[in-house]
């Protein structure tokens, strides 16, 4: 079951989600491999997500800016998933600021 979340409603939805501003950021590199990190994901107006990511995630986002941000399932079984386009602040380094402009999001729960 999926419930769409408008980008402009993402910040409020994250506040209601019991895991708050910590989420997984997923990217794909040139070699097709996925890289996943756990990061603080602060959501602002219009669903813009700001996170501090690793060198590898930042490097992936430079070549393939499409990313996924995933919040763990809450007690009600719903996780929160946001798709967006990332921009990286500067060269990839151990703690690289990343800005993600969300274009879609859902609360998702697998069928019982």
C-alpha positions as CSV (number, residue, x, y, z in Angstrom):
1,X,0.0,0.0,0.0
2,X,1.4,3.4,-1.0
3,X,0.1,6.8,0.1
4,X,1.5,9.7,-2.1
5,X,3.1,12.6,-0.2
6,X,3.5,15.9,-2.0
7,X,7.0,17.4,-1.9
8,X,5.6,20.5,-0.1
9,X,4.1,18.1,2.6
10,X,7.3,16.1,3.1
11,X,8.7,18.2,6.0
12,X,5.5,17.8,8.0
13,X,5.3,14.1,7.2
14,X,8.9,13.6,8.4
15,X,8.1,15.3,11.7
16,X,5.2,12.9,12.2
17,X,7.3,9.9,11.3
18,X,8.8,8.4,14.5
19,X,12.3,8.1,13.1
20,X,12.5,11.9,12.5
21,X,15.3,13.3,10.5
22,X,17.5,10.2,10.2
23,X,17.3,8.3,6.9
24,X,19.2,6.2,4.4
25,X,20.5,8.0,1.2
26,X,20.8,5.7,-1.8
27,X,22.9,6.5,-4.9
28,X,24.1,4.5,-7.9
29,X,27.6,4.8,-9.3
30,X,29.0,4.6,-12.8
31,X,29.5,0.9,-12.3
32,X,25.8,0.4,-11.5
33,X,26.5,-0.5,-7.9
34,X,24.3,1.0,-5.2
35,X,25.8,2.9,-2.2
36,X,23.7,3.4,0.9
37,X,24.5,5.5,4.0
38,X,22.6,6.5,7.1
39,X,22.5,10.2,7.4
40,X,20.7,13.1,9.1
41,X,18.2,14.3,6.4
42,X,16.7,17.7,7.2
43,X,13.7,18.5,5.1
44,X,12.8,22.1,4.4
45,X,10.3,24.0,2.3
46,X,9.0,22.4,-0.9
47,X,10.6,19.1,0.1
48,X,14.2,20.1,-0.3
49,X,16.4,17.7,1.8
50,X,19.8,18.7,3.1
51,X,22.1,15.9,4.3
52,X,25.8,15.4,5.0
53,X,26.9,12.4,3.0
54,X,30.1,10.3,2.5
55,X,32.7,10.8,-0.2
56,X,31.4,7.7,-2.1
57,X,27.7,8.9,-2.1
58,X,28.7,12.4,-3.1
59,X,30.9,11.0,-6.0
60,X,28.0,8.8,-7.2
61,X,25.6,11.8,-7.1
62,X,27.9,13.9,-9.3
63,X,27.6,11.3,-12.1
64,X,24.0,10.1,-11.4
65,X,22.1,12.8,-9.4
66,X,18.9,10.8,-9.1
67,X,18.8,9.6,-5.5
68,X,16.4,7.9,-3.1
69,X,16.0,8.9,0.6
70,X,14.4,6.2,2.8
71,X,13.2,6.5,6.4
72,X,12.8,3.3,8.3
73,X,9.3,1.8,9.0
74,X,7.4,3.4,11.8
75,X,5.3,1.5,14.3
76,X,2.4,1.6,11.9
77,X,4.5,-0.3,9.4
78,X,4.8,2.5,6.9
79,X,8.2,3.7,5.7
80,X,8.7,7.0,3.9
81,X,10.5,7.1,0.5
82,X,11.5,10.2,-1.4
83,X,12.9,10.4,-4.9
84,X,14.9,13.5,-5.9
85,X,17.7,15.1,-7.8
86,X,20.9,15.8,-5.8
87,X,23.4,18.5,-6.0
88,X,26.7,18.3,-4.2
89,X,28.5,21.2,-2.5
90,X,32.1,21.1,-3.7
91,X,34.3,18.1,-4.3
92,X,33.4,14.7,-2.6
93,X,35.0,14.4,0.8
94,X,34.3,12.5,4.0
95,X,31.5,14.9,5.0
96,X,30.0,16.4,1.9
97,X,26.8,18.6,2.0
98,X,24.2,17.4,-0.4
99,X,20.9,19.1,-1.4
100,X,18.1,16.9,-2.8
101,X,15.1,18.4,-4.6
102,X,12.3,16.0,-4.1
103,X,10.0,15.3,-7.0
104,X,8.0,12.4,-5.5
105,X,7.4,10.7,-2.2
106,X,5.3,8.0,-0.7
107,X,4.5,6.4,2.6
108,X,4.7,2.7,1.8
109,X,3.8,-0.5,3.6
110,X,4.0,-4.0,2.2
111,X,0.8,-5.9,1.9
112,X,-0.1,-8.0,5.0
